[in-house]
Amino acid sequence: MKIIYSEVARLYLKDLVDILYYEDYFSFELAAVEYVNSLTKEMESTIHIKQKHKAPAYFSRYGKDLWYVCYPKNKRTTWYFFFTYHPDDDTYFIRYITNNHVAGHLL
């Protein structure tokens, strides 16, 4: 299994550390880094066994034939990873990442 991140997804994860720290979700920058690392590590190790859902048409701006998986991190926040799957080489191409606070009403 191979996981590839789009430029949009990579930049989002990089910016997410800053957002979490500077918006005071975490008191220490290292804690924000660890949170993002744990989120991506969990996704990378379980995406192939998680229940996947067909992405609503709204998200087609990020690619054709999109699916998504959910990762609840605490009682209030669930993360969504949108991807295309290429079975010929068992590759997941992560195209977009968001959470329920931003896009929960669209799912």
C-alpha positions in Angstrom: 0.0 0.0 0.0 1.3 3.4 -0.9 0.0 6.8 0.3 0.7 10.0 -1.7 -0.4 13.5 -0.6 -1.4 16.2 -3.1 0.3 19.5 -2.8 -3.0 20.9 -1.2 -3.0 18.2 1.4 0.7 18.6 2.2 0.4 22.3 2.6 -2.7 22.0 4.8 -0.9 19.6 7.2 2.1 21.9 7.4 -0.2 24.9 8.1 -2.3 23.0 10.5 0.6 22.9 13.0 0.8 26.7 13.0 -3.0 27.0 13.2 -3.3 24.7 16.2 -0.5 26.5 18.0 -1.2 30.1 17.2 -4.9 29.8 17.7 -4.2 28.4 21.2 -5.5 24.9 20.6 -2.2 23.7 22.0 0.1 25.6 24.4 3.3 24.2 22.9 4.2 24.0 19.3 5.7 20.5 19.8 2.2 19.3 21.0 0.7 20.6 17.8 3.3 18.8 15.7 2.7 15.6 17.7 -1.1 15.9 17.1 -0.7 16.3 13.3 1.9 13.5 13.2 -0.5 11.2 15.2 -3.4 12.1 12.9 -1.4 11.2 9.7 0.1 8.1 11.2 -3.3 6.8 12.2 -4.7 7.5 8.8 -1.7 5.9 7.0 -1.9 2.7 9.1 -5.7 2.3 8.9 -7.0 3.8 5.7 -7.1 0.4 3.9 -9.4 -1.0 6.6 -11.6 2.0 7.5 -15.2 2.3 6.2 -14.9 4.6 3.2 -17.7 6.8 2.0 -18.4 8.3 -1.4 -17.7 12.0 -1.3 -20.6 14.4 -1.9 -20.6 16.3 -5.2 -19.5 19.5 -3.4 -16.0 18.0 -3.0 -15.5 17.1 -6.7 -13.5 20.3 -7.0 -10.7 18.2 -5.4 -10.8 15.4 -7.9 -13.0 12.8 -9.6 -14.2 9.6 -7.9 -13.4 10.9 -4.4 -13.9 8.8 -1.3 -13.4 9.8 2.3 -12.7 8.3 5.7 -13.4 9.7 9.1 -11.0 9.9 12.1 -12.5 11.1 15.3 -9.7 12.6 17.5 -11.8 13.6 20.5 -15.4 14.2 21.4 -15.6 17.4 19.4 -13.4 17.0 16.4 -13.5 14.5 13.5 -11.1 14.7 10.6 -11.9 13.7 7.1 -9.4 12.6 4.5 -10.6 12.7 0.9 -8.8 10.5 -1.6 -8.8 8.6 -4.8 -7.8 5.0 -4.7 -5.9 3.3 -7.5 -6.2 -0.5 -7.0 -3.8 -1.4 -9.8 -0.9 -0.3 -7.6 -2.7 -0.1 -4.2 -2.2 3.7 -4.0 -4.2 6.1 -2.0 -3.9 9.7 -3.3 -4.9 12.1 -0.5 -6.4 15.1 -2.1 -8.0 17.1 0.7 -8.2 17.2 4.4 -10.8 18.9 6.6 -12.7 18.5 9.8 -16.3 18.7 11.1 -15.9 22.3 12.2 -15.2 23.4 8.7 -17.1 20.9 6.5 -19.2 18.8 8.8 -22.4 20.3 7.5 -21.5 19.3 3.9 -21.2 15.6 4.7 
